[in-house]
Amino acid sequence: MIFVFQALSATSTWSADLKKGAAAYKKGDYAAALREWKPLAFKGNAKAQFFLGNMYYKGIGVPQDDGAAYKWYKKAAEQGLTRAQNNLGTLYMRGLGVSRNNTRAFIWLHLTAMQGDKVGIKNRDLVAKIMSKNQIQQAEQLALECKKKKYKGCY
C-alpha cells in the first residue's frame, strides 16, 4: 500500500501562496507552509487541500490526525485531483480516519487508475484482491457514476 506525497515543485499554474508554501515546506518551515496553504484550502484550492491532507496524515507541522487527512483529501478528490483520490482510497482501504470500506476504497482507486496513475492502479489491484468479483463489478459501476457526477456526492 503506497501513499503518494506529491512533489512540491512550483509550477507556473500555482498561485504565489502555493509556491511560498512549497518553498517553506522544502526548507522545513512547516508552520510557514501551513500559514500559506490553510487559507487557500479553506477557499477550495485542491492542491492546498491535498498538501494539508499530507501534513495531517504524516503529522508534519501539525498533530498527526487521520480524520483531518481524510477531510482534506476528500475535498481535493472531489475536485478531481488524482493523488488525493488515491490517498482517499487508501484511507478507506486501511480504515484510517474513516471506517474501513473496500468498496469505497476501490471506487476512489479505480477513478485514479482510470486516469492512468500507476500508483492508483497498484493500490486498486491490492484492494481488489480482497473483494469478490461481484463487489468489484458494483464498485466499477459506482466509480463510473461518480465520474459522471464530476466526483461530487460519491461514496
Secondary structure, DSSP 8 states (H G I E B T S, - for coil): -----------TTS-HHHHHHHHHHHHT-HHHHHHHHHHHHHTT-HHHHHHHHHHHHHTSSS---HHHHHHHHHHHHTTT-HHHHHHHHHHHHHTSSS---HHHHHHHHHHHHHTT-HHHHHHHHHHHTTS-HHHHHHHHHHHHHHHHTTTTT--
